[in-house]
Amino acid sequence: MCALFVGYINPLAAQLKFEDHFEKKSLRVDFDLNGNSEKQSAALRQMREEPVWGGPVKNLIDNFGYGGYYVHVKDKETGELVYTRGFNTLFEEWLTTDQAKTETQSWTNSISIPYPKRPVVLKILARNRANMQFDTLLTLSIDPSSIFIDRSPLRQNRVELLVNNGDPENKVDLVFLAEGYTTEEQEKFFKDAELFAGYLINTPPFDSRKNDFNIRAVGLISEDSGMDVSGEGIFKNTALNSGYYTFGVDRYLTTSDMKSVRDAVWNVPCDAIFILVNTDRYGGGGMYNFYAMGTSDNERTPSVFVHEFGHSFAGLADEYFTSEVAYNDFYSLQHEPWELNITTLIDFDKKWKDMLPATTTIPTPLTDETKDQLGVFEGGGYLAKGIYRPVDHCMMRDYAPFCPVCSRAILQMIDFLTDN
């Protein structure tokens, strides 16, 4: 089983000096994930040199163990591991749908690493659901001086700095992207993004760390207002090609066009992306270290935003278990999920056991006495039986405040990205 989070400080990582291995710009790797419910593979599409690196310069090795995929980078000459990061993809979710049982598809994805000074070997690893270990999908030998790395500039979009707390290398750099905002609606987008920035930094536990965030808004122009609603025959020409009915679920709002998403942030520091969709319809989506998405004008917009950001920023799992989803066996009851806020009790010692009083009954019966306490309550991760959540109600279930377990995970990620 892969290592779950035991603290992100790595004694080997402490010896790594960013300036010994990297320049403060990015190497973007676009790649295709191909496959079906039985197998998957990966292939390189392109590499790009981009002018900004906004990620950590001290915590180069990610030991969280989060995500369905990992990127590993080694110095080609010495074999030293110099950078790792976990992430999820929408393709990973698609692999668990009924459609993946009968079709083979190819989806474009993208990752960015600090730009190497010397040749490196980059590997993309995928988590095997059968045993929760990581298998190598793609190995690339990369010469940073190669003529095959694209260095062309991309479109210069309007960028507004909404919250500025200092140097990107030790701040969380959140970027709002405009989706479904026409030329005439750009001012609305920047006002919406400012509202959303306020929603986040005034929500616990983010409010206690508001000075650790820089927040920018990038004004992408769409030909049409709104987004696709394919289940109702509505299709729009928008900057990021977003739409409802992902996997046939009417409220699931996503985009599979990662090239356009990454093109939009090519010249801004970026640790986290939130795609703001110009509509009053309910819905959203979020995947760890990928992006989160929500709508601008629904009455539940503030809560949906923070819930989806919980997925994409801190790798938090959904704790609900009664709503419709398109997944099949998304979590195996024979293994411990990697997300910190759900458990199968296979390896509960590595979850929130340390936060519970010694007298806590595990699993915890849901009673009038326990319903407002931290415990181990059955139901979560889309399953009513066999998976457990920390509290009865939480932002990751039904938009209640973040529970102590989710709050701890959020604060640990802020610490990681700010080098604290």
Secondary structure, 3 states (H helix, E strand, C coil): CCCCCCCCCCHHHHHCCHHHHEEEEEEEEEEEEEECCCCEEEEEEEEEEECCCCCCCCCCCCCCCCCCEEEEEEECCCCCEEEEEEECCHHHHHCCCCHHHCCCEEEEEEEEEEEECCCEEEEEEEECCCCCCEEEEEEEEECCCCCCCECCCCCCCEEEEEECCCCHHHCEEEEEEEECCCHHHHHHHHHHHHHHHHHHHCCCCHHHHHHHEEEEEEECCCCCCCCEEHHHCECCCCCCCCEECECCECCECECCCHHHHHHHCCCCCCCEEEEEECCCCCCEEEECCCEEEEECCCCCHHHHHHHHHHHHHHCCCCCCCCCCCCCCCCCCCCCCCCCCCCECCCCHHHCCHHHCCCCCCCCCCCCCCCCCCCCCEEEECCEEEEEEECCCCCHHHHCCCCCHHHHHHHHHHHHHHCCC
